Amino acid sequence: MGRPSLHKPDPRRSVVSAVTPRLGRRERREQILAAATSAFARTGFAATSLEDIADEAGVTRAILYRHFESKADLYRSVLNRAKERFDAATGAPEFTEASIDALLVAAADDPAAFRLLFHHAAREPAFKEEMDRFGAEAIALTDRHLAHVIHDPRWARWAAQLVPVVAIEAVTAWLDAGQPDREEAAERIRRAIYAVIRAAAER
């Protein structure tokens, strides 16, 4: 019979290892980003601590710091991840009628990321400037798309500012309503967008 160990097991280490399976660096980063998206969307940037995110992800703060330099770096990475995912889903910067359907699917798959990117982040003082820039880029892109449809550049700019707002607010309202009839929802949102474009194109 072997001699008993003189070292007591660290219960905290046992718990951490139980909830933190070994993952590759990319998988671990994605796990943290998903957890941070949920946490930030729920309580905002200022009220969410790194401890909150570590608990949500089932990791330690030390692991967080292996992937992100600070809470601001993590928040910015969350926003960039959301931008990339929604751009990929909708085919940005080229948009078609199917882009609305794709936006609804992407929003339903990750409503926390959608709300964080298109609503919450603009209210965070530390990120307002870059979110204003993000919004301005969306307006400029829409303006380019509408230039061949709306000949008066003043009304084109008017429509370019309204179309992104209509699309985002319509998707948000659809999420709030419980995501009824996705295909019908996409068609109704398209009709709302076309109404703006038709109004701007009138002579």
Secondary structure, 3 states (H helix, E strand, C coil): CCCCCCCCCCHHHHHHHHHCCCCCHHHHHHHHHHHHHHHHHHHHHHHCCHHHHHHHHCCCHHHHHHHCCCHHHHHHHHHHHHHHHHHHHHCCCCCCCHHHHHHHHHHHHCHHHHHHHHHHHHHCHHHHHHHHHHHHHHHHHHHHHHCCCCCCHHHHHHHHHHHHHHHHHHHHHHHHCCCCCHHHHHHHHHHHHHHHHHHHHCC
